């Protein structure tokens, strides 16, 4: 695994870290091989030959699919060991929960992907971002394909430029504007912040990890006939109960969920709240029920816990 000492220092100082090619190409291949289960290819979209094309028009968020994905390989990528290790190191915690995972396809010309600088905390916590290291959350952008500048990489803003900014407003436009969001949008433009941005452009396998209080924004795709495939994966310490985005039980009756569960390791399932081996939950009756619900799941790791 990668030496992540420098990543911890950047995370602490800037609120984000960019790790080019953290996931090697050969470890991306299984997910790339199933992307067509979820999204049109660049040719299928731009030539209009894929019937799913219209879904992506006019709304920058229309290309988002939420976990579990139609592709089990893409679902497994969300809990890739390198991502989990990175989250554990940055959060200084071994017992983590994954509280959000989304795949995202963007196509040149489909929508306007240019965003104002903002933080994500409003839909990642019922509180506000904490400056206590033990109470933080980490979001990750994971590039499934190359994302050069012309394919709209996120731009990040170091907390060294934002330390004096309060919880509201949350969005800072480039120029002056009118606030229609109850104080969440700054009315005075902040071009100085945009001048201090860091581009997140990078090759396939690049991971950008950032804290929910870190300012960032999406940028416009300009490459002719371009496409960008990426994921956003979010982790928190198990004890940070106020940080959440999705309730996994609400998705757990879907076939894609069962397909993922039956392929995942017990450590990966632990990220979703599965009790670990040795937990009192794993009675003979519970194991029998799990064997019915997930026939393809190897329950061996949990059997020694039976009483």
C-alpha positions in Angstrom: 0.0 0.0 0.0 1.0 3.6 -0.5 2.9 5.4 2.2 0.3 7.9 3.4 2.4 10.1 5.7 2.4 13.0 3.3 -1.3 12.6 2.7 -2.0 13.0 6.4 0.0 16.2 6.5 -1.8 17.7 3.5 -5.1 16.7 4.9 -4.3 18.4 8.2 -3.0 21.6 6.5 -5.3 22.0 3.5 -8.4 19.9 4.3 -7.8 17.8 1.2 -5.2 15.6 -0.5 -4.8 14.6 -4.2 -3.3 11.1 -4.8 -2.8 10.5 -8.5 -3.3 6.9 -9.6 -3.8 5.6 -6.1 -5.8 2.7 -7.5 -3.7 0.9 -10.2 -5.2 0.4 -13.6 -5.4 -3.4 -13.3 -7.5 -3.0 -10.2 -9.9 -0.6 -12.0 -10.4 -3.0 -14.9 -13.2 -5.1 -13.5 -15.3 -2.0 -12.7 -14.5 -0.4 -16.1 -15.6 -3.6 -17.8 -19.1 -3.2 -16.3 -19.7 0.5 -16.8 -21.9 -0.1 -19.7 -24.4 -1.7 -17.3 -24.9 1.8 -15.8 -24.0 4.4 -18.4 -23.7 5.1 -22.1 -20.3 5.2 -23.7 -19.0 8.5 -25.1 -20.0 7.4 -28.5 -23.4 6.1 -27.4 -24.2 9.5 -25.8 -22.8 11.9 -28.4 -24.0 9.9 -31.4 -27.5 9.5 -29.8 -27.4 5.7 -30.3 -27.9 4.8 -26.6 -31.5 5.1 -25.5 -30.4 6.1 -22.1 -29.0 9.4 -23.4 -31.9 11.7 -22.6 -31.6 11.0 -18.9 -28.4 13.1 -18.7 -29.6 16.2 -20.4 -30.2 19.5 -18.6 -29.3 18.5 -15.0 -25.8 18.3 -13.7 -26.8 15.7 -11.1 -28.7 13.5 -13.5 -25.7 11.2 -14.0 -25.6 10.1 -10.4 -26.3 6.5 -9.5 -26.5 5.6 -5.8 -25.1 2.5 -4.1 -25.7 -0.4 -4.7 -24.9 -0.2 -8.4 -26.2 -2.2 -11.3 -22.5 -3.3 -11.6 -21.4 -5.4 -8.7 -17.7 -4.6 -9.6 -18.4 -0.9 -9.3 -20.0 -1.5 -5.9 -17.0 -3.5 -4.8 -14.7 -0.7 -5.9 -16.4 1.6 -3.4 -14.9 -0.4 -0.6 -11.6 -1.0 -2.3 -8.9 -1.7 0.4 -6.8 1.3 -0.7 -9.8 3.6 -0.1 -10.5 2.1 3.3 -6.9 2.3 4.3 -6.8 6.0 3.2 -9.9 6.7 5.3 -8.5 4.9 8.3 -5.3 6.9 8.1 -6.8 10.3 7.6 -9.5 9.8 10.2 -7.1 8.1 12.6 -9.7 5.4 13.3 -10.0 1.8 12.3 -13.7 1.3 13.0 -15.3 3.1 10.1 -18.7 3.3 8.4 -19.3 4.1 4.8 -22.2 6.5 4.8 -22.5 7.4 1.1 -21.4 6.1 -2.3 -22.4 7.4 -5.7 -21.1 6.9 -9.2 -21.3 9.8 -11.6 -21.2 10.1 -15.4 -20.8 13.5 -17.0 -20.9 14.2 -20.8 -19.7 17.3 -22.6 -22.7 19.5 -23.5 -25.2 17.4 -21.5 -25.5 20.1 -18.7 -23.6 22.9 -17.1 -21.3 21.3 -14.6 -19.7 24.6 -13.5 -20.4 25.2 -9.8 -19.8 27.9 -7.2 -17.3 27.2 -4.4 -19.1 25.4 -1.6 -18.8 22.9 1.2 -20.7 19.6 1.4 -21.6 19.6 5.0 -25.2 20.5 4.5 -26.2 17.1 3.3 -23.5 15.1 5.1 -24.2 16.0 8.7 -27.1 17.3 10.8 -24.5 19.4 12.6 -21.6 21.4 11.2 -18.0 20.3 10.4 -15.9 19.8 13.5 -12.3 20.8 13.9 -11.8 18.0 16.4 -9.8 15.3 14.5 -11.8 12.5 16.0 -15.1 13.9 14.8 -14.4 14.4 11.1 -15.7 12.8 8.0 -13.9 12.1 4.7 -15.3 12.3 1.2 -13.4 10.9 -1.8 -13.6 11.5 -5.5 -12.3 8.4 -7.3 -11.6 8.7 -11.1 -12.5 5.6 -13.1 -11.0 7.2 -16.2 -8.5 10.0 -16.9 -9.8 13.4 -15.9 -7.7 16.2 -17.5 -8.7 19.8 -17.1 -10.9 19.7 -20.2 -13.0 16.9 -18.6 -14.1 19.0 -15.6 -12.0 17.9 -12.6 -13.1 19.3 -9.2 -11.2 22.4 -8.0 -10.2 22.4 -4.4 -9.5 25.3 -2.0 -7.1 25.0 0.9 -8.4 25.8 4.3 -5.5 28.2 4.6 -7.6 30.5 2.5 -10.9 29.8 4.3 -10.1 29.7 8.0 -12.0 32.9 8.7 -15.2 31.8 6.9 -18.2 31.0 9.1 -20.8 28.1 8.7 -23.0 30.5 6.7 -22.9 31.4 3.9 -22.0 28.1 2.3 -21.8 29.0 -1.4 -19.4 31.8 -2.6 -20.0 32.9 -6.2 -17.3 34.4 -8.3 -19.3 37.6 -8.7 -21.9 39.5 -6.8 -25.3 37.9 -6.7 -28.7 37.8 -4.9 -29.1 35.3 -2.1 -32.2 33.1 -2.5 -31.2 30.5 0.0 -31.8 32.0 3.4 -28.3 33.3 3.9 -26.5 30.2 2.5 -25.3 32.1 -0.6 -22.8 35.0 -0.3 -24.1 38.1 -2.0 -20.6 39.6 -2.5 -18.4 37.9 -5.1 -15.1 36.3 -4.0 -12.9 36.1 -7.1 -9.9 35.9 -4.8 -11.0 32.5 -3.6 -11.2 31.2 -7.2 -7.7 32.5 -7.9 -6.4 30.3 -5.0 -7.9 27.0 -6.3 -6.0 23.8 -6.9 -7.1 21.7 -9.9 -7.8 18.0 -9.2 -6.9 16.9 -12.7 -5.4 13.5 -12.8 -5.2 10.0 -14.4 -7.5 7.1 -13.9 -7.3 5.8 -10.3 -6.7 9.2 -8.8 -8.3 9.8 -5.5 -9.1 13.2 -4.0 -9.9 13.0 -0.2 -11.4 16.0 1.5 -13.2 17.0 4.7 -16.8 18.0 4.6 -15.8 21.5 5.6 -13.4 21.9 2.6 -14.4 24.3 -0.1 -14.4 22.9 -3.7 -16.5 23.0 -6.9 -17.2 21.1 -10.0 -16.0 22.5 -13.3 -17.2 22.6 -16.9 -16.5 19.8 -19.4 -15.0 21.3 -22.6 -13.5 18.4 -24.5 -15.3 17.6 -27.7 -17.4 14.4 -27.3 -16.0 14.1 -23.8 -17.1 11.8 -20.9 -16.0 11.6 -17.3 -16.7 8.6 -15.1 -16.1 8.9 -11.3 -17.3 7.9 -7.9 -17.8 9.7 -4.6 -17.4 7.6 -1.5 -17.8 8.9 2.1 -16.5 7.4 5.3 -16.9 8.4 9.0 -15.8 6.9 12.3 -18.5 4.5 13.6 -19.1 6.9 16.6 -19.8 9.9 14.4 -23.5 9.2 14.4 -24.5 12.7 13.2 -22.8 12.2 9.9 -25.0 10.4 7.4 -26.4 10.5 3.8 -28.1 7.1 3.0 -29.9 4.5 5.1 -28.6 1.2 3.7 -31.5 -0.8 5.0 -33.8 1.1 2.6 -31.8 -0.3 -0.3 -31.1 -3.8 1.1 -34.0 -5.6 -0.6 -32.7 -4.7 -4.1 -31.0 -7.4 -6.1 -27.9 -5.3 -6.6 -27.5 -5.1 -2.8 -27.6 -8.9 -2.5 -25.1 -9.3 -5.3 -22.7 -7.0 -3.5 -23.1 -8.6 -0.1 -22.5 -12.1 -1.5 -19.2 -10.9 -3.0 -17.9 -8.7 -0.2 -15.6 -9.7 2.7 -16.8 -9.5 6.3 -14.5 -6.5 6.8 -16.1 -4.7 3.8 -19.6 -5.5 5.2 -18.5 -4.2 8.6 -18.3 -0.7 6.9 -22.1 -0.9 6.4 -22.9 -1.9 9.9 -22.7 -5.7 9.8 -21.8 -7.0 13.3 -18.3 -8.4 13.4 -17.4 -12.0 14.2 -17.9 -12.6 17.9 -20.8 -10.2 18.2 -23.9 -11.5 20.2 -26.0 -11.0 17.1 -24.6 -14.1 15.5 -26.8 -16.8 17.1 -27.7 -20.0 15.2 -31.1 -18.6 14.4 -29.6 -15.4 13.0 -27.1 -17.3 10.9 -29.9 -19.5 9.5 -31.9 -16.4 8.6 -28.9 -14.8 6.9 -28.3 -18.0 4.9 -31.9 -17.6 3.6 -31.6 -13.9 2.8 -28.1 -14.1 1.2 -27.7 -17.7 -0.1 -24.4 -16.8 -1.8 -22.8 -15.3 1.3 -20.1 -17.3 2.9 -21.0 -17.2 6.6 -17.9 -19.0 7.8 -16.3 -16.0 9.4 -19.3 -15.6 11.7 -19.8 -19.2 12.8 -17.2 -19.3 15.6 -19.4 -16.7 17.4 -22.3 -19.1 17.8 -23.2 -19.9 21.4 
